[in-house]
Amino acid sequence: MKDFPQLIKEANEQIKTVSVDDLKSQINDPNLIIIDVQSKEAVEDSGMIQNALHANRGFLEFYFDQRPDNPFKKIEVKRENKIIVYCGAGGQGALATKTLQDMGFQDVSNLKGGSGAWVNAGNKLMK
């Protein structure tokens, strides 16, 4: 049986990560989709990175399933979109990035250190 640190370690070995500086340089790219996978409560409490969309990790597969008849689809993604996922510290983001990769999304990365790293670098979260 695997514990969650092991799952996160394995996910990080299979995904791409981006730094806060990488995200800052791309934040206004119209082809970029920034996804916050934290809980609704965490987002309401702390806010989100500018231009981010909220997709609670527990519903990620439902929200990103691009079938035309999917009643739960929340986010339209085109083949040319780049996706950057984040959470509070990086663990949930890594697992979510791996999930999206497993679903066939090719240009998906995790923000290293999550929103904590974003704030620690002097950036703000939007409520």
Rosetta blueprint (number, residue, H / E / L):
1 M L
2 K L
3 D L
4 F H
5 P H
6 Q H
7 L H
8 I H
9 K H
10 E H
11 A H
12 N H
13 E H
14 Q H
15 I L
16 K E
17 T E
18 V E
19 S L
20 V H
21 D H
22 D H
23 L H
24 K H
25 S H
26 Q H
27 I L
28 N L
29 D L
30 P L
31 N L
32 L E
33 I E
34 I E
35 I E
36 D E
37 V L
38 Q L
39 S L
40 K H
41 E H
42 A H
43 V H
44 E H
45 D H
46 S H
47 G L
48 M E
49 I L
50 Q L
51 N L
52 A E
53 L E
54 H E
55 A L
56 N L
57 R H
58 G H
59 F H
60 L H
61 E H
62 F H
63 Y H
64 F H
65 D L
66 Q L
67 R L
68 P L
69 D L
70 N L
71 P L
72 F L
73 K L
74 K L
75 I L
76 E L
77 V L
78 K L
79 R L
80 E L
81 N L
82 K E
83 I E
84 I E
85 V E
86 Y E
87 C L
88 G L
89 A L
90 G L
91 G H
92 Q H
93 G H
94 A H
95 L H
96 A H
97 T H
98 K H
99 T H
100 L H
101 Q H
102 D H
103 M L
104 G L
105 F L
106 Q L
107 D L
108 V E
109 S E
110 N E
111 L E
112 K L
113 G L
114 G H
115 S H
116 G H
117 A H
118 W H
119 V H
120 N H
121 A L
122 G L
123 N L
124 K L
125 L L
126 M E
127 K L
